[in-house]
Amino acid sequence: MSKNFELMQEAGIRLEQPALEEPKRKPAPTFSDETSGERIETHFDLNDKFTREETLKLVQSVFLMGGEEAPRAVVFAGIDPGNGCSSLCAHVADVLANQRIGSVCVVDANLRTPALPELYGVSNHYGLTDALYKKGSIRDFAKVVRSDNLWLLSSGSHAGDTTGPPSMLNSETTKVRLSELRREFDYVLIDSAPLSTYSDGVVLGQLADGLVLVLEANSTRREVAVRVAENLRNAQVRILGAVLNKRTFPVPQSVYDLL
């Protein structure tokens, strides 16, 4: 059993996923089903079918397995900055939207370092923070991206204001807007700031149906992961699963090419 998988077990989290950003070497992730505990190891390219299959497993485990009780509003939060959380959130949203079972809205609530507009190739001049200050339907602040049932609510024109994000997200207006998102869309995926640095993910997790925790292989420290998971539980935030991102093995490229 690897060090990374032990870290996940100690944190009380049993779901692992592949990297969704292009790694220097092809990652070899491990997926552990919450029911059977079965471990499946496979080598991945960024856009190959296996990456989509593993992401589909995450979509099914989080969104599609619980019937009427399945989560509909889910926060994606990394432990540390730069661990691929935004890319993961966007990729899961794409796969979920492709199921054609309802409308999906991705919310960029990482107000410090928003990344989703760039990933989708759209502007960030109007979005969540504007909706918190102004009146109007929440759909007026969102935009369709990639397909007719996939929407993006970017962080908006007030993102990056270091004095604003904490009070904006921890407000009654945020609760109202999230309730509106639930009414307007079948699924809401929220990308949040890293949990080791900011409390935004905890605040949003309390308003959502749960949180998917993102760790980075060979980078996230065991004690930090355990502390963050414990803080989430103490705040009564439901941890739906965890992603071990950017996992690689030091296998020569020539060997990968034969796989």
Helices and strands as residue ranges (DSSP letters): H 3-10, E 30-32, E 39-41, H 49-59, I 60-64, G 67-69, E 73-78, H 85-98, E 104-108, H 116-120, H 128-133, G 138-141, E 143-144, E 150-153, H 165-169, H 172-184, E 187-191, H 200-207, E 210-216, H 222-234, E 239-245, H 253-256
